[in-house]
């Protein structure tokens, strides 16, 4: 029986989800189990086996300089 905490799912915002899909495939052998594309055919969301999900970033991520304003 397991005790303690377990990570079941993790979602990441990414400017280029396709790059991360290829990285996780090449390095860890994870495969795509589901994907959603936009009207242009670009990846919008992608799920890999093992519970990783990548979402195309829609708004810029705040950098250190924007937090100071």
Protein Blocks (a to p, Z undefined) as FASTA:
>chain_A
ZZdjddfbdcdddfblmlmmmmmmmmnopacfbdcddfkopafbdcdehhiacdddfbdc
ddfklmmZZ
